[in-house]
Structure formats: C-alpha cells, structure tokens
Amino acid sequence: MKKNLILYIFSYVLLFLNACTKDFDIINTNPNVSSEVPPDLLLPGVIANPLNTLVYESWEIGNIVVQHTAKNQFVNEDRYLWGERNSIWNTFYSNLRNVQTMLNKSDQLQFKNYQAIAIIIRSWLFSVLTDCYGDIPYSQAIKAKTDGINFPVYDKQEDIYNGMLADLKTASDLIGTSNEKIAGDILFNGDLKKWKKLANSLRIRMLMRISDRRSVSAELQAILNNSNYPIMESNSDNAALTYLPAFPNQFPLHTTRIGSFNEYRISKTITDTLLSLQDPRIKIFARPTPASENTANPIIEGIPNGMDDVKALTYNGGQQNQSPVGRLYFEDAITPKGLQVAKGVIMNYSELQFLLAEAANKGLISGDAKTYYEKGIQASFDFYGLEVPNGYLNMNQVAYKPGSDGLEQIAFQKWVSLFFQGLEAWFDWRRTGLPSLKPGESNLNGNKIPVRFIYPIIEQALNSENRNAAVNRQGPDNINTRVWWDIK
C-alpha cells in the first residue's frame, strides 16, 4: 500500500511538472508588455548609459593617468596599483546588446537612418573597448541569442579596426537613404548631418590611431576630398551630450559626496604649464586653494601625481593649500556655464583639428598644419566660453613650428583640450608618447605609466579558452602590455 502511494505521488508530480513545462512560455509572457522595442526608445539609453560610465571612468582613472588630476587620499589609482576596471567592459557590452536590437529592428522596418546611427554607436563602443583592453570579442560578440554563441572569440585589434572603419563608411553612406524621422536622439536631436559628420570624423580618429602600423594617407584623403563624407566643421557639430539641470539627467558627478570629490585635486603637471602660459583654461579646470579662494589673492596650486598617502595629504601644508577640480564639474555643473562645459564627450571639433594638424605635419594630407593647429586651439577656448588671449598664439611655447617641434605642440594642446573628456587623452598619449609624462615618485608599477586595462577576471571562468588565446597572442594580461596600435 505504501509503495502504491509513493508511485501515485510520483506520477502526479511528473504530470504536474509536464503541464508547467508545456505552458512555460505562456505563463511567463506578460500580455500587457511589448516584447519588441522600437529604435527610438532604445536610442536614448545607448547614448547616455555608456557616456555616463565614461564620465566616471574619466574621473577615476583617465584624468589621473594623463596627469590632469591627482589624488591626495586613497592614492592607489595614482600610484598605478590598478586591479580590475570592469565598468567599461560591463556597461559597453551590455549596451551593445541594445544597439544590436536597435539595428535588427531598424533592418526589419527598413529604417536606414536608424541603422546608420546604430552602426556609428556600435563602432564607437567597440573602439573604446578595444583601446582599453586590446583584443576583445568583436565578430562573435552579442550573438548568444541569435546564433547561440556563448563563448565568443577575441578578435585581433587590427581586424577590429578594419571592421570599424568599414562600418563607419557604410553608416555614412546609409544616412539619408530612407525618410524616417529620428526620435529619441539626445545627442544631435535628430540632425542626420551631424551623425554623418561624426561617422567620418571618427574614421579620421581611427585612421590616425593606427597610423604607426600602416599607411593611412590614401584613406584620409579619400574622406577629405569627397563631399559625400563631411566632417565636423565647428563646435556646433560636437558629439557631446549636454546634461540637464534636473535630476536624474544631471552631470554624473554633480551628486558626488563632497569628501569623495575632494580626494581629487588638479595635477601639478597641467597646472604649472598653463599658469606659465597664463592660459585661462586653468581657471575652468581648477579652483583656487580653499585657503586662498575668498581672499584678494586667490592661488591655484596643483599637487604632484603618484605620491604616497602621507605625502599626498600633507603636500604644500595640507588640503587647504591644494586646488580642487573646478566648480563646473561639481556643484556648478547644473548652471548654464556648467551645462556648456561638463558634458559626456564622444568627440569634439577641437580634437579633429589637432588630428588634421598632425596629419598635415606628417605629410599624410594636404593643407596647412599651422591653420589646423590654431583652429584646434580656438575651438578649445570656444568650448569653455573663453577668448584666446591677445598674443597667446605668438608665444614661443605656442607659436607653431614645423617638424617634430610642431608635433609636440599639437600633442600638448590636444592633451589640454581633452581635459575630463573620457579616456581619449590617455589613448592618444599612448599612441604618440606626447606630452612627455613622468610616472609619479611613489608609483607601484616599476616606474611605468599603465597602457591598458586587464581583462575582467570572470572571463577566466566564463570564456577561458578564448581569453587565453588572446593573452598568448597579445602578451601578458597586465597593465603594461601594449595593444597592437601602440608601438611607442
């Protein structure tokens, strides 16, 4: 009797489980929620989410490693004691899934303009990822649902760059080939001309990034000499997200605790040089020391990078004599002036002009390097709402000189212009080795400035075979292994 009862219960359970499994999809599908999201609803998120993360990563690492800022407390980052830095990896790949969904839906609807925008965003996201890590999942990435690829290979960075350049050209060609209006565009407000200019300006950035690896002159000229491939023409074309004064769409650091914000100070490296040039941008980047801020003689005083905890906290008599980062990146980020300066930047016109100045200096393109260079300086001052001081462009340290001196000047002015604009200043410094930066005095990385992020540790468990293949090809998984384009 007992045995029969057990068999009866067991049979009932199996029947119940079978019924549950049979209706699983129906039970777990909400009939009141759409399973498909139109492109215009996906677009704001795939712009804002990565840019917000990039702002934080710029604050925590990007500004420090290129010596725009320094730390006076909890100084591990400034001494190059870097562990995992996974926010770019996690956020960018997560948003790439939404970009792919946007692309697939646009393809179904034959929305060529949305397709082009999705391709541009995808290329930018992958470019930041590969510049941070080197070889990464690319050709097989984001294909678990569609193709059942749960363990994507890591592509060579050279192949990734070839793919991104081809995609950006495709995107530029696609724009304007359909008639749908663009909604949800918090970057350019649906202006397709600006998206087209961004696509081609990013192509120039990428070509210059790999210019030490292969000849890019013909490709650069093919863009510049073809009116079908317009590039940024002024600051009005900047791919820079303007934040709002109201929560929750404010500049990400606006709500940071004051104690956490004040762990970061302006770096002595950038401060001393700009003060010597009487460059007014330093008053945007930094505020006077707390001890002098409300006096008749306010003083901006930077601190050296890479000091140990005690030296950093007590440098120049302590925190009261160390200049914090400027107010426009913190409490005043929601003011009209702050909204103009504190942005999430993909690419700016000033950067493009400095890239063209470098290309002209090297003979990769026609055109006057001095003109491009001075336009880059002017655009940078304009971005901050400043006038270029009388005589500034004629100062010995600023006036353009041909040859290697000119390359150093271009790199320096670009480095200044990229203050707090993501990780681009770090990427560009790795490529050019300019300006000449020295590791901090108490650094913990063998007197070397880091040149990449390590792969997320979880990749060793989830995708070990492909991750290990990338490491064997690229070099040790540490912060000193150079990526493919970085041969300086």
C-alpha positions as semicolon CSV with decimal commas, in nm:
position;residue;x (nm);y (nm);z (nm)
1;M;0,000;0,000;0,000
2;K;0,282;0,234;0,095
3;K;0,465;0,156;-0,234
4;N;0,149;0,231;-0,435
5;L;0,107;0,562;-0,257
6;I;0,464;0,666;-0,343
7;L;0,412;0,569;-0,709
8;Y;0,088;0,767;-0,717
9;I;0,253;1,080;-0,574
10;F;0,548;1,046;-0,810
11;S;0,317;1,014;-1,113
12;Y;0,118;1,318;-1,002
13;V;0,433;1,527;-0,967
14;L;0,553;1,425;-1,314
15;L;0,216;1,515;-1,462
16;F;0,221;1,850;-1,286
17;L;0,575;1,932;-1,400
18;N;0,491;1,834;-1,756
19;A;0,191;2,066;-1,753
20;C;0,406;2,350;-1,616
21;T;0,674;2,295;-1,879
22;K;0,418;2,277;-2,157
23;D;0,273;2,616;-2,066
24;F;0,601;2,773;-1,953
25;D;0,625;3,029;-2,233
26;I;0,260;3,131;-2,195
27;I;0,277;3,162;-1,817
28;N;0,596;3,366;-1,828
29;T;0,489;3,607;-2,102
30;N;0,321;3,928;-1,989
31;P;0,044;4,001;-2,242
32;N;0,044;4,368;-2,137
33;V;0,412;4,430;-2,219
34;S;0,553;4,452;-2,570
35;S;0,830;4,205;-2,646
36;E;0,972;4,435;-2,916
37;V;1,117;4,781;-2,855
38;P;1,123;5,038;-3,135
39;P;1,455;5,207;-3,217
40;D;1,355;5,548;-3,082
41;L;1,303;5,405;-2,732
42;L;1,641;5,231;-2,734
43;L;1,839;5,526;-2,866
44;P;1,849;5,748;-2,553
45;G;1,983;5,466;-2,336
46;V;2,259;5,355;-2,573
47;I;2,382;5,713;-2,584
48;A;2,351;5,809;-2,217
49;N;2,449;5,488;-2,037
50;P;2,795;5,447;-2,194
51;L;2,867;5,820;-2,169
52;N;2,777;5,826;-1,800
53;T;3,014;5,537;-1,740
54;L;3,284;5,710;-1,943
55;V;3,247;6,024;-1,730
56;Y;3,302;5,819;-1,414
57;E;3,597;5,632;-1,566
58;S;3,748;5,959;-1,680
59;W;3,716;6,091;-1,326
60;E;3,852;5,784;-1,150
61;I;4,136;5,686;-1,388
62;G;4,151;5,879;-1,717
63;N;4,226;6,222;-1,573
64;I;4,477;6,079;-1,328
65;V;4,682;5,860;-1,559
66;V;4,743;6,151;-1,800
67;Q;4,815;6,388;-1,508
68;H;4,525;6,623;-1,547
69;T;4,430;6,547;-1,187
70;A;4,596;6,374;-0,891
71;K;4,478;6,215;-0,566
72;N;4,553;6,326;-0,213
73;Q;4,371;6,039;-0,040
74;F;4,324;5,670;-0,123
75;V;4,601;5,707;-0,377
76;N;4,623;5,354;-0,527
77;E;4,498;5,465;-0,870
78;D;4,756;5,744;-0,881
79;R;5,035;5,500;-0,789
80;Y;4,922;5,257;-1,063
81;L;4,805;4,991;-0,822
82;W;4,525;4,902;-1,059
83;G;4,310;4,595;-1,020
84;E;4,017;4,512;-1,242
85;R;3,849;4,807;-1,408
86;N;3,536;4,648;-1,545
87;S;3,287;4,931;-1,577
88;I;3,372;4,999;-1,942
89;W;3,361;4,626;-2,027
90;N;3,031;4,560;-1,846
91;T;2,844;4,875;-1,948
92;F;2,958;4,886;-2,308
93;Y;2,888;4,520;-2,383
94;S;2,552;4,546;-2,206
95;N;2,457;4,842;-2,424
96;L;2,591;4,673;-2,735
97;R;2,309;4,421;-2,691
98;N;2,057;4,705;-2,708
99;V;2,239;4,854;-3,006
100;Q;2,212;4,519;-3,184
101;T;1,841;4,502;-3,102
102;M;1,803;4,853;-3,239
103;L;1,991;4,754;-3,553
104;N;1,784;4,438;-3,606
105;K;1,455;4,623;-3,561
106;S;1,567;4,903;-3,794
107;D;1,659;4,645;-4,054
108;Q;1,314;4,486;-4,029
109;L;1,146;4,825;-4,071
110;Q;1,390;4,938;-4,341
111;F;1,481;5,240;-4,129
112;K;1,818;5,313;-4,289
113;N;1,881;5,623;-4,079
114;Y;1,836;5,436;-3,752
115;Q;2,053;5,158;-3,889
116;A;2,330;5,405;-3,962
117;I;2,309;5,560;-3,616
118;A;2,320;5,216;-3,453
119;I;2,629;5,126;-3,658
120;I;2,802;5,451;-3,558
121;I;2,729;5,395;-3,190
122;R;2,838;5,031;-3,218
123;S;3,168;5,132;-3,377
124;W;3,234;5,393;-3,109
125;L;3,156;5,147;-2,828
126;F;3,386;4,883;-2,974
127;S;3,659;5,143;-3,030
128;V;3,664;5,238;-2,661
129;L;3,661;4,872;-2,558
130;T;3,950;4,771;-2,781
131;D;4,153;5,080;-2,693
132;C;4,112;4,991;-2,324
133;Y;4,184;4,617;-2,349
134;G;4,334;4,535;-2,690
135;D;4,199;4,213;-2,843
136;I;3,832;4,170;-2,745
137;P;3,519;3,981;-2,853
138;Y;3,403;4,159;-3,169
139;S;3,290;3,950;-3,466
140;Q;3,111;3,695;-3,243
141;A;3,010;3,934;-2,965
142;I;2,642;3,980;-2,876
143;K;2,537;3,666;-3,065
144;A;2,422;3,437;-2,786
145;K;2,053;3,481;-2,864
146;T;2,070;3,497;-3,241
147;D;2,346;3,248;-3,317
148;G;2,389;3,056;-2,993
149;I;2,747;3,183;-2,948
150;N;2,803;3,192;-2,573
151;F;3,183;3,187;-2,587
152;P;3,290;3,449;-2,844
153;V;3,643;3,455;-2,979
154;Y;3,867;3,753;-2,908
155;D;3,944;3,924;-3,238
156;K;4,280;4,078;-3,318
157;Q;4,277;4,453;-3,272
158;E;4,393;4,501;-3,631
159;D;4,085;4,314;-3,755
160;I;3,861;4,510;-3,520
161;Y;3,990;4,840;-3,658
162;N;3,939;4,724;-4,014
163;G;3,583;4,626;-3,927
164;M;3,502;4,952;-3,752
165;L;3,641;5,165;-4,035
166;A;3,437;4,972;-4,291
167;D;3,125;5,001;-4,075
168;L;3,160;5,377;-4,033
169;K;3,189;5,423;-4,408
170;T;2,878;5,207;-4,452
171;A;2,693;5,415;-4,194
172;S;2,787;5,740;-4,363
173;D;2,664;5,603;-4,696
174;L;2,336;5,483;-4,539
175;I;2,236;5,814;-4,382
176;G;1,964;5,985;-4,584
177;T;1,866;5,679;-4,787
178;S;1,531;5,646;-4,607
179;N;1,277;5,901;-4,490
180;E;1,205;5,816;-4,126
181;K;1,240;6,097;-3,874
182;I;1,476;6,033;-3,584
183;A;1,324;6,048;-3,236
184;G;1,491;5,976;-2,904
185;D;1,816;6,138;-3,017
186;I;1,951;6,312;-2,706
187;L;2,287;6,376;-2,875
188;F;2,201;6,555;-3,201
189;N;1,823;6,599;-3,177
190;G;1,767;6,403;-3,496
191;D;2,014;6,601;-3,708
192;L;2,135;6,341;-3,959
193;K;2,404;6,570;-4,100
194;K;2,574;6,573;-3,761
195;W;2,560;6,195;-3,735
196;K;2,720;6,175;-4,080
197;K;2,994;6,417;-3,974
198;L;3,055;6,214;-3,658
199;A;3,092;5,893;-3,860
200;N;3,360;6,045;-4,082
201;S;3,536;6,231;-3,801
202;L;3,560;5,905;-3,608
203;R;3,712;5,746;-3,919
204;I;3,986;6,011;-3,911
205;R;4,048;5,946;-3,540
206;M;4,073;5,572;-3,600
207;L;4,299;5,610;-3,902
208;M;4,537;5,829;-3,707
209;R;4,526;5,581;-3,418
210;I;4,664;5,307;-3,642
211;S;4,889;5,533;-3,849
212;D;5,206;5,394;-3,693
213;R;5,103;5,046;-3,805
214;R;5,014;5,104;-4,170
215;S;4,985;5,376;-4,430
216;V;4,661;5,570;-4,390
217;S;4,729;5,865;-4,621
218;A;4,510;5,747;-4,909
219;E;4,217;5,669;-4,677
220;L;4,243;6,008;-4,507
221;Q;4,248;6,189;-4,838
222;A;3,955;5,983;-4,967
223;I;3,748;6,127;-4,682
224;L;3,874;6,484;-4,701
225;N;3,848;6,510;-5,079
226;N;3,495;6,372;-5,109
227;S;3,200;6,596;-5,027
228;N;2,991;6,285;-4,960
229;Y;3,199;6,235;-4,645
230;P;3,161;6,559;-4,446
231;I;3,343;6,605;-4,116
232;M;3,285;6,833;-3,816
233;E;3,303;7,200;-3,918
234;S;3,267;7,378;-3,583
235;N;3,184;7,325;-3,217
236;S;2,818;7,311;-3,315
237;D;2,895;6,964;-3,455
238;N;3,047;6,835;-3,132
239;A;2,935;6,486;-3,033
240;A;2,899;6,589;-2,670
241;L;2,596;6,507;-2,456
242;T;2,460;6,813;-2,280
243;Y;2,324;6,713;-1,941
244;L;2,016;6,867;-1,784
245;P;1,991;7,076;-1,466
246;A;1,727;6,846;-1,318
247;F;1,763;6,502;-1,160
248;P;1,813;6,227;-1,283
249;N;1,973;6,359;-1,604
250;Q;2,242;6,574;-1,448
251;F;2,617;6,553;-1,497
252;P;2,704;6,230;-1,312
253;L;2,946;6,390;-1,063
254;H;2,706;6,663;-0,955
255;T;2,565;6,448;-0,676
256;T;2,901;6,306;-0,560
257;R;2,973;6,337;-0,186
258;I;3,197;6,637;-0,125
259;G;3,451;6,423;0,059
260;S;3,480;6,184;-0,234
261;F;3,507;6,470;-0,483
262;N;3,782;6,636;-0,282
263;E;4,002;6,326;-0,291
264;Y;4,091;6,450;-0,639
265;R;4,296;6,766;-0,694
266;I;4,430;6,939;-1,002
267;S;4,765;6,794;-1,109
268;K;5,082;6,998;-1,080
269;T;5,177;6,878;-1,430
270;I;4,899;7,063;-1,610
271;T;4,874;7,348;-1,359
272;D;5,234;7,467;-1,375
273;T;5,240;7,470;-1,756
274;L;4,909;7,651;-1,803
275;L;4,995;7,907;-1,535
276;S;5,327;7,975;-1,706
277;L;5,136;8,043;-2,029
278;Q;4,874;8,250;-1,846
279;D;4,624;8,015;-2,009
280;P;4,276;8,096;-1,870
281;R;4,156;7,737;-1,916
282;I;4,324;7,652;-1,587
283;K;4,053;7,858;-1,411
284;I;3,793;7,623;-1,562
285;F;3,984;7,308;-1,473
286;A;4,065;7,409;-1,114
287;R;3,955;7,643;-0,840
288;P;4,181;7,832;-0,601
289;T;4,305;7,657;-0,290
290;P;4,049;7,658;-0,006
291;A;4,282;7,878;0,200
292;S;4,302;8,146;-0,073
293;E;3,968;8,112;-0,251
294;N;3,792;8,402;-0,083
295;T;4,092;8,629;-0,043
296;A;4,225;8,915;-0,251
297;N;4,495;8,686;-0,390
298;P;4,341;8,351;-0,492
299;I;4,603;8,089;-0,581
300;I;4,574;7,775;-0,794
301;E;4,818;7,514;-0,667
302;G;4,839;7,165;-0,816
303;I;4,980;6,857;-0,648
304;P;5,226;6,604;-0,796
305;N;5,096;6,270;-0,917
306;G;5,182;5,939;-0,757
307;M;5,274;6,040;-0,403
308;D;5,222;5,803;-0,112
309;D;4,931;5,861;0,125
310;V;5,115;6,073;0,379
311;K;5,295;6,295;0,128
312;A;4,981;6,343;-0,078
313;L;4,768;6,450;0,215
314;T;5,030;6,684;0,362
315;Y;5,175;6,827;0,039
316;N;5,212;7,206;0,049
317;G;5,083;7,217;0,406
318;G;4,774;7,003;0,351
319;Q;4,440;7,009;0,174
320;Q;4,372;7,375;0,241
321;N;4,662;7,458;0,011
322;Q;4,577;7,215;-0,270
323;S;4,343;7,322;-0,551
324;P;4,032;7,108;-0,609
325;V;3,892;7,041;-0,955
326;G;3,679;7,326;-1,092
327;R;3,329;7,402;-0,968
328;L;3,176;7,346;-1,313
329;Y;3,242;6,974;-1,277
330;F;3,071;6,956;-0,939
331;E;2,828;7,191;-0,766
332;D;2,801;7,429;-1,062
333;A;2,753;7,155;-1,323
334;I;2,380;7,239;-1,334
335;T;2,435;7,609;-1,403
336;P;2,420;7,746;-1,760
337;K;2,800;7,765;-1,770
338;G;2,831;7,416;-1,623
339;L;2,597;7,271;-1,883
340;Q;2,825;7,415;-2,151
341;V;3,141;7,258;-2,005
342;A;3,056;6,943;-1,808
343;K;2,949;6,706;-2,085
344;G;2,972;6,345;-2,191
345;V;3,203;6,361;-2,490
346;I;3,232;6,117;-2,779
347;M;3,437;6,352;-2,997
348;N;3,487;6,728;-3,033
349;Y;3,575;6,956;-3,321
350;S;3,896;7,070;-3,149
351;E;4,025;6,711;-3,137
352;L;3,952;6,670;-3,508
353;Q;4,150;6,985;-3,591
354;F;4,451;6,862;-3,394
355;L;4,433;6,527;-3,572
356;L;4,432;6,706;-3,908
357;A;4,720;6,926;-3,793
358;E;4,923;6,615;-3,709
359;A;4,834;6,452;-4,041
360;A;4,936;6,764;-4,233
361;N;5,259;6,796;-4,033
362;K;5,348;6,438;-4,131
363;G;5,253;6,489;-4,495
364;L;4,964;6,243;-4,481
365;I;4,721;6,503;-4,613
366;S;4,744;6,836;-4,793
367;G;4,660;7,151;-4,605
368;D;4,837;7,382;-4,363
369;A;4,925;7,222;-4,030
370;K;4,952;7,565;-3,863
371;T;4,598;7,656;-3,967
372;Y;4,452;7,330;-3,837
373;Y;4,653;7,369;-3,515
374;E;4,532;7,722;-3,447
375;K;4,173;7,624;-3,527
376;G;4,206;7,347;-3,269
377;I;4,322;7,594;-3,003
378;Q;4,045;7,838;-3,091
379;A;3,782;7,562;-3,077
380;S;3,906;7,450;-2,736
381;F;3,882;7,803;-2,593
382;D;3,538;7,845;-2,750
383;F;3,421;7,518;-2,592
384;Y;3,491;7,666;-2,249
385;G;3,341;8,004;-2,340
386;L;3,679;8,176;-2,330
387;E;3,863;8,419;-2,555
388;V;4,209;8,328;-2,678
389;P;4,430;8,588;-2,501
390;N;4,598;8,850;-2,716
391;G;4,940;8,728;-2,817
392;Y;4,878;8,371;-2,697
393;L;4,926;8,216;-3,043
394;N;5,251;8,409;-3,086
395;M;5,412;8,298;-2,760
396;N;5,730;8,099;-2,813
397;Q;5,584;7,788;-2,647
398;V;5,261;7,812;-2,851
399;A;5,352;7,955;-3,193
400;Y;5,350;7,664;-3,438
401;K;5,683;7,530;-3,558
402;P;5,716;7,273;-3,839
403;G;5,863;6,927;-3,787
404;S;5,896;6,743;-3,458
405;D;5,856;7,062;-3,254
406;G;5,520;7,114;-3,418
407;L;5,412;6,759;-3,333
408;E;5,495;6,824;-2,968
409;Q;5,292;7,146;-2,972
410;I;4,995;6,975;-3,138
411;A;5,003;6,691;-2,886
412;F;5,030;6,931;-2,592
413;Q;4,737;7,147;-2,699
414;K;4,529;6,839;-2,772
415;W;4,614;6,700;-2,427
416;V;4,491;7,023;-2,267
417;S;4,175;7,032;-2,478
418;L;4,084;6,676;-2,376
419;F;4,065;6,757;-2,005
420;F;3,790;6,545;-1,848
421;Q;3,668;6,415;-2,184
422;G;3,664;6,042;-2,129
423;L;3,974;5,830;-2,192
424;E;4,078;5,988;-2,522
425;A;4,371;6,181;-2,371
426;W;4,511;5,851;-2,237
427;F;4,460;5,670;-2,567
428;D;4,628;5,949;-2,759
429;W;4,920;5,978;-2,518
430;R;4,982;5,603;-2,552
431;R;4,995;5,639;-2,931
432;T;5,217;5,947;-2,952
433;G;5,414;5,940;-2,627
434;L;5,335;6,313;-2,606
435;P;5,336;6,520;-2,400
436;S;5,628;6,375;-2,207
437;L;5,484;6,247;-1,879
438;K;5,690;6,106;-1,593
439;P;5,549;5,840;-1,358
440;G;5,476;5,960;-1,006
441;E;5,754;5,942;-0,749
442;S;5,600;5,663;-0,540
443;N;5,444;5,462;-0,820
444;L;5,400;5,087;-0,770
445;N;5,437;4,980;-1,133
446;G;5,810;4,968;-1,190
447;N;5,823;5,333;-1,293
448;K;5,592;5,277;-1,591
449;I;5,265;5,453;-1,673
450;P;4,992;5,192;-1,747
451;V;4,896;5,135;-2,110
452;R;4,586;4,912;-2,086
453;F;4,326;4,755;-1,857
454;I;4,346;4,390;-1,760
455;Y;4,065;4,163;-1,877
456;P;3,783;4,102;-1,627
457;I;3,880;3,810;-1,403
458;I;3,542;3,648;-1,462
459;E;3,645;3,593;-1,825
460;Q;3,893;3,332;-1,699
461;A;3,597;3,126;-1,577
462;L;3,334;3,204;-1,839
463;N;3,539;3,228;-2,158
464;S;3,881;3,099;-2,060
465;E;3,982;2,932;-2,387
466;N;3,926;3,241;-2,600
467;R;4,062;3,478;-2,338
468;N;4,377;3,269;-2,303
469;A;4,425;3,265;-2,680
470;A;4,415;3,645;-2,679
471;V;4,668;3,665;-2,395
472;N;4,903;3,423;-2,571
473;R;4,880;3,635;-2,887
474;Q;4,886;3,982;-2,732
475;G;5,111;3,933;-2,430
476;P;5,074;3,906;-2,052
477;D;4,741;4,020;-1,914
478;N;4,875;4,317;-1,721
479;I;4,863;4,696;-1,737
480;N;5,200;4,720;-1,915
481;T;5,125;4,509;-2,224
482;R;5,082;4,736;-2,523
483;V;4,791;4,692;-2,761
484;W;4,852;4,638;-3,132
485;W;4,849;5,003;-3,244
486;D;5,068;5,120;-2,954
487;I;5,427;5,082;-3,068
488;K;5,581;5,385;-2,897
